[in-house]
Amino acid sequence: MIVNQKWDSTNDETNKLNYLFESSSLLPSDLINYPNQIGGHGLLFGNKCKILYSHVQSTIYKPIQHYPKGPHELEFYQRLFDPNCNDSVLVELRKFIDLYLGLKDLLANFKHPSLCDLKMGRRTYAPDSSPSKIMIECAKYKWREEIGFLVTGLKVFYPDLNEYTTFDIFFGRSLNPSTIYDNGIRLFLGPDINRAKRLANQFVKKLTQLAKWFENQNCYHFYASSLLLAYDSVDANDEIMPSPNTTTTTTTTTQLPHSYYHHDHDHHHSCQDNNKESIISNIDNNEADEYVLVYLIDFTRWELVTDCSQIKDENFLYGLNYLIELFQRASLDSSPLT
């Protein structure tokens, strides 16, 4: 079921939850589990449920989480996409967020999408969280404070094998500051070295735009929100036509594929702004053909700061800026992977 109207944002959380049931409509009858989901989402009463997909409408449906997360997230979407919204900060953010009610399938035009889901922030708990909640969140990933994000899922298509390999959150938790580049970001960009560099350049540009939004606003803070990164693993200049007898398999694993060669690099966690600009301007002639997606998702723990004149969301920015550094590094990396 989906909500098709909005409520008064002054109502309490319980009234908002009741509204979800009272003002909902039936979902399409052709729903299936969304094949490109790489992260889990909660449903009411704490049950886990997959994202659903309507092929006829090319639309995906994300379940509303249990109280109070679900109503709080829905309130953010309604605030963001209110037709009468005159908040320039939110209007600017819309380019990085898709509509909530009946999300369009952003990957519908991709032949073989490769995906990366990142849980952003050095802290994933709100400032008013209880000591027990803080302890639980901190125990989930020991390197979060240093890296600033957690890889919660990867799905990479290997054209030569006509095969997907997926990496779950347990694999993501195994990544540390020494391996997050090779076994995370570089792995996500695929085996084609030259194309990986072009894709990395495009991700740098998109992520830098998002970072500028965070730098220029102080009112909204996000805890445990995610970034969804995607590109089509089939180059626009290539044609992959598998035979009817070819079966594309998906392997869930916490191990790297055998064809992946781990090359060692020193861990760097600083980058000069002028280097960032030079990398962005150094664009390959074929890069204009590359199309990448960067979307901000999951808003169960957002916060509206009372005094918007002082505090940036440094928690989110820390991980985002480091992510940009890693993609900058990939844009210059010519090391062979096989």
C-alpha positions as CSV (number, residue, x, y, z in Angstrom):
1,M,0.0,0.0,0.0
2,I,1.1,3.5,-0.7
3,V,0.2,6.9,0.8
4,N,-1.4,9.2,-1.7
5,Q,-2.0,12.3,0.4
6,K,-0.1,14.3,3.0
7,W,-0.8,15.0,6.6
8,D,-0.4,18.1,8.8
9,S,3.3,18.0,9.8
10,T,2.2,19.4,13.3
11,N,0.5,16.1,14.1
12,D,2.3,13.7,16.5
13,E,4.1,10.6,15.3
14,T,1.2,8.3,16.3
15,N,-1.3,10.2,14.2
16,K,1.1,10.1,11.3
17,L,1.4,6.3,11.5
18,N,-2.4,5.9,11.7
19,Y,-2.7,8.1,8.6
20,L,-0.6,5.6,6.6
21,F,-3.3,3.0,7.0
22,E,-6.3,5.3,6.6
23,S,-5.2,7.1,3.4
24,S,-3.5,4.4,1.4
25,S,-4.3,2.7,-1.9
26,L,-3.8,-0.7,-3.3
27,L,-0.5,-1.5,-5.0
28,P,-0.3,-2.8,-8.6
29,S,-1.0,-6.5,-9.1
30,D,2.2,-7.3,-11.0
31,L,4.6,-6.7,-8.2
32,I,7.8,-8.8,-7.8
33,N,10.9,-8.5,-5.7
34,Y,13.1,-5.7,-7.1
35,P,16.1,-7.5,-8.8
36,N,18.5,-4.6,-8.2
37,Q,18.1,-4.3,-4.5
38,I,21.4,-4.6,-2.6
39,G,20.4,-3.3,0.8
40,G,17.8,-4.4,3.3
41,H,14.9,-2.2,4.5
42,G,12.7,-2.7,7.5
43,L,8.9,-2.9,7.5
44,L,6.3,-2.4,10.2
45,F,6.8,-4.4,13.4
46,G,10.5,-4.9,12.6
47,N,10.0,-7.5,9.8
48,K,12.4,-7.4,6.9
49,C,10.9,-6.9,3.5
50,K,12.3,-6.5,0.0
51,I,11.7,-3.5,-2.3
52,L,8.9,-4.3,-4.8
53,Y,8.9,-3.6,-8.5
54,S,6.1,-3.1,-11.0
55,H,7.3,-3.9,-14.5
56,V,4.3,-2.4,-16.2
57,Q,4.8,1.0,-14.5
58,S,8.7,0.8,-14.3
59,T,8.2,1.8,-10.6
60,I,9.6,0.5,-7.4
61,Y,7.9,0.6,-4.0
62,K,9.9,0.9,-0.8
63,P,8.3,-0.4,2.5
64,I,7.7,2.1,5.2
65,Q,9.6,1.2,8.3
66,H,8.1,0.7,11.8
67,Y,7.3,3.6,14.1
68,P,8.9,6.1,14.6
69,K,11.4,5.6,11.6
70,G,8.8,5.3,8.8
71,P,6.7,8.3,9.7
72,H,9.8,10.4,10.3
73,E,11.2,9.5,6.9
74,L,7.9,10.1,5.1
75,E,7.7,13.5,6.7
76,F,11.1,14.4,5.2
77,Y,10.0,13.4,1.7
78,Q,6.7,15.4,2.0
79,R,8.7,18.4,3.2
80,L,11.2,18.0,0.4
81,F,8.6,17.6,-2.4
82,D,5.9,19.9,-1.1
83,P,4.7,21.9,-4.2
84,N,4.6,25.0,-2.0
85,C,8.1,24.5,-0.7
86,N,10.0,27.8,-0.7
87,D,13.1,26.5,1.0
88,S,15.9,26.9,-1.5
89,V,18.1,24.5,0.4
90,L,15.6,21.7,-0.1
91,V,14.8,22.6,-3.6
92,E,18.5,22.3,-4.5
93,L,18.6,18.9,-2.9
94,R,15.9,17.4,-5.1
95,K,18.3,16.7,-7.9
96,F,19.9,14.0,-5.6
97,I,16.7,12.4,-4.3
98,D,13.9,10.6,-6.2
99,L,10.2,10.9,-5.4
100,Y,9.1,8.6,-2.6
101,L,5.6,7.6,-3.6
102,G,6.1,5.2,-6.5
103,L,9.9,5.6,-7.0
104,K,10.7,5.5,-10.7
105,D,13.1,2.8,-11.6
106,L,16.3,4.8,-12.1
107,L,18.0,1.7,-13.6
108,A,15.3,0.9,-16.1
109,N,17.5,2.0,-19.1
110,F,20.6,0.2,-17.9
111,K,21.3,-3.1,-19.6
112,H,23.5,-4.5,-16.8
113,P,23.6,-2.0,-13.8
114,S,26.5,-2.2,-11.3
115,L,25.5,-0.8,-7.9
116,C,27.1,0.4,-4.7
117,D,25.2,1.2,-1.5
118,L,27.0,3.2,1.1
119,K,25.8,4.0,4.6
120,M,27.2,7.4,5.2
121,G,28.6,9.1,8.3
122,R,31.1,8.6,11.1
123,R,28.1,8.2,13.4
124,T,24.8,6.6,12.5
125,Y,23.0,7.5,15.7
126,A,21.1,10.7,16.4
127,P,22.5,13.1,19.0
128,D,19.7,12.2,21.4
129,S,20.3,8.5,21.2
130,S,20.5,6.4,24.4
131,P,23.9,5.0,25.6
132,S,22.7,1.5,24.6
133,K,21.8,2.6,21.1
134,I,25.1,4.4,20.7
135,M,27.0,1.2,21.8
136,I,25.0,-1.0,19.4
137,E,25.7,1.4,16.4
138,C,29.4,1.7,17.2
139,A,29.8,-2.1,17.4
140,K,28.4,-2.6,13.8
141,Y,31.6,-1.4,12.1
142,K,34.9,-0.7,13.8
143,W,36.3,1.5,11.0
144,R,33.3,3.8,10.6
145,E,34.9,6.7,12.6
146,E,38.1,6.6,10.4
147,I,36.5,5.9,7.0
148,G,33.2,7.8,7.4
149,F,31.0,5.3,5.6
150,L,30.2,1.6,5.4
151,V,29.8,-0.4,2.1
152,T,26.5,-2.1,2.8
153,G,26.3,-3.8,-0.7
154,L,28.0,-4.1,-4.1
155,K,26.6,-5.6,-7.3
156,V,29.1,-5.8,-10.1
157,F,28.6,-7.2,-13.6
158,Y,31.5,-8.9,-15.4
159,P,30.8,-8.7,-19.2
160,D,33.4,-11.3,-20.1
161,L,31.7,-13.8,-17.8
162,N,28.1,-12.5,-18.4
163,E,27.7,-12.8,-14.7
164,Y,26.9,-10.7,-11.6
165,T,28.8,-10.9,-8.4
166,T,27.2,-9.4,-5.3
167,F,28.9,-8.5,-2.0
168,D,26.9,-8.2,1.1
169,I,27.2,-6.1,4.3
170,F,29.4,-8.7,5.9
171,F,31.9,-8.1,3.1
172,G,31.6,-4.4,3.6
173,R,32.3,-4.7,7.3
174,S,35.5,-6.6,6.5
175,L,36.9,-3.6,4.6
176,N,39.4,-1.4,6.5
177,P,41.3,1.8,5.7
178,S,43.9,-0.3,3.9
179,T,41.5,-2.2,1.7
180,I,38.5,0.1,1.2
181,Y,40.0,1.4,-2.1
182,D,41.1,-1.8,-3.8
183,N,38.4,-4.1,-2.5
184,G,35.6,-1.5,-2.4
185,I,35.7,1.5,-4.7
186,R,38.0,0.1,-7.4
187,L,36.2,-3.2,-7.4
188,F,32.9,-1.4,-8.0
189,L,34.2,0.3,-11.1
190,G,34.8,-2.9,-12.9
191,P,37.6,-4.7,-14.7
192,D,38.0,-2.3,-17.7
193,I,40.8,0.0,-16.5
194,N,40.3,2.8,-19.0
195,R,36.6,2.8,-18.5
196,A,37.0,2.7,-14.7
197,K,39.0,5.9,-14.9
198,R,36.3,7.6,-16.9
199,L,33.5,6.4,-14.6
200,A,35.5,7.6,-11.6
201,N,35.8,11.0,-13.1
202,Q,32.1,11.2,-13.5
203,F,31.4,10.1,-9.9
204,V,33.9,12.7,-8.7
205,K,31.8,15.4,-10.4
206,K,28.5,14.2,-9.1
207,L,29.7,13.7,-5.6
208,T,31.4,17.1,-5.6
209,Q,28.1,18.7,-6.5
210,L,26.5,16.9,-3.5
211,A,29.4,18.0,-1.2
212,K,28.8,21.6,-2.2
213,W,25.2,21.3,-1.1
214,F,26.3,20.1,2.3
215,E,28.9,22.8,2.5
216,N,26.4,25.5,1.8
217,Q,23.7,24.5,4.3
218,N,23.6,24.1,8.0
219,C,19.9,23.3,8.7
220,Y,19.7,19.6,7.8
221,H,21.7,16.8,9.4
222,F,21.5,13.1,8.3
223,Y,22.3,10.1,10.3
224,A,22.4,6.6,8.7
225,S,21.4,7.9,5.3
226,S,22.8,6.2,2.3
227,L,24.3,6.9,-1.1
228,L,23.3,4.8,-4.1
229,L,25.9,4.8,-6.9
230,A,25.2,3.1,-10.2
231,Y,26.4,2.9,-13.8
232,D,25.7,0.6,-16.8
233,S,28.3,-2.1,-17.0
234,V,27.8,-2.3,-20.7
235,D,29.7,0.5,-22.3
236,A,27.5,2.6,-24.7
237,N,30.0,1.8,-27.4
238,D,29.8,-2.0,-26.8
239,E,27.1,-4.5,-27.7
240,I,26.8,-7.6,-25.5
241,M,24.4,-10.0,-27.0
242,P,24.4,-13.2,-25.0
243,S,22.9,-16.3,-26.7
244,P,19.5,-17.5,-25.5
245,N,21.2,-20.4,-23.8
246,T,23.4,-18.1,-21.7
247,T,22.4,-17.9,-18.1
248,T,23.4,-14.9,-16.0
249,T,24.1,-16.1,-12.4
250,T,24.3,-14.1,-9.3
251,T,26.7,-15.1,-6.5
252,T,26.4,-13.7,-3.0
253,T,29.8,-13.7,-1.4
254,T,32.1,-12.1,1.0
255,Q,35.1,-13.1,-1.0
256,L,36.6,-11.4,-4.0
257,P,36.2,-13.0,-7.4
258,H,39.2,-15.2,-8.5
259,S,39.8,-12.9,-11.5
260,Y,40.3,-9.9,-9.2
261,Y,44.0,-9.0,-8.6
262,H,44.6,-7.1,-5.3
263,H,47.3,-4.5,-5.9
264,D,48.7,-2.7,-2.9
265,H,48.5,1.0,-2.3
266,D,49.3,3.3,0.6
267,H,46.3,4.7,2.4
268,H,45.8,8.4,1.9
269,H,43.2,10.4,3.7
270,S,44.0,13.9,2.5
271,C,43.7,15.7,-0.8
272,Q,44.3,19.2,-2.0
273,D,41.4,21.2,-3.5
274,N,43.5,22.2,-6.5
275,N,44.2,18.5,-7.2
276,K,40.5,17.9,-7.2
277,E,39.9,20.6,-9.8
278,S,42.7,19.3,-12.0
279,I,41.3,15.8,-11.9
280,I,37.8,16.9,-12.8
281,S,39.1,19.0,-15.7
282,N,41.2,16.1,-17.1
283,I,38.4,14.4,-19.0
284,D,38.8,11.7,-21.5
285,N,37.2,12.2,-24.9
286,N,34.9,9.3,-24.3
287,E,33.8,10.4,-20.9
288,A,30.8,12.4,-22.2
289,D,29.3,9.0,-23.1
290,E,29.5,7.7,-19.5
291,Y,26.4,8.1,-17.4
292,V,26.5,7.6,-13.7
293,L,23.8,7.9,-11.0
294,V,24.3,9.3,-7.5
295,Y,21.3,9.4,-5.2
296,L,20.8,10.1,-1.6
297,I,18.4,7.6,0.1
298,D,17.1,6.6,3.5
299,F,16.0,9.4,5.8
300,T,14.8,7.7,9.0
301,R,17.2,9.8,11.2
302,W,17.3,13.2,9.7
303,E,17.3,16.3,11.9
304,L,16.3,19.9,11.4
305,V,18.8,22.1,13.3
306,T,17.2,24.9,15.2
307,D,20.1,27.3,14.8
308,C,21.0,27.1,11.1
309,S,23.8,29.7,11.3
310,Q,26.5,27.6,12.9
311,I,26.7,23.8,12.4
312,K,27.4,22.0,9.1
313,D,26.7,18.3,8.8
314,E,30.4,17.4,9.3
315,N,29.4,13.9,10.2
316,F,28.1,13.2,6.7
317,L,30.7,15.5,5.0
318,Y,33.6,13.6,6.4
319,G,32.7,10.4,4.7
320,L,31.6,12.1,1.5
321,N,34.8,14.0,1.1
322,Y,36.8,10.8,1.7
323,L,34.7,9.0,-0.9
324,I,35.5,11.8,-3.4
325,E,39.2,11.3,-2.7
326,L,38.9,7.5,-3.4
327,F,37.2,8.2,-6.7
328,Q,39.8,10.8,-7.6
329,R,42.5,8.2,-6.9
330,A,40.6,5.7,-9.2
331,S,40.4,8.3,-12.0
332,L,44.2,8.2,-12.2
333,D,44.8,4.5,-11.5
334,S,46.2,2.5,-14.4
335,S,47.2,-0.6,-12.4
336,P,46.0,-3.8,-13.9
337,L,43.3,-5.8,-12.1
338,T,43.9,-9.2,-13.8
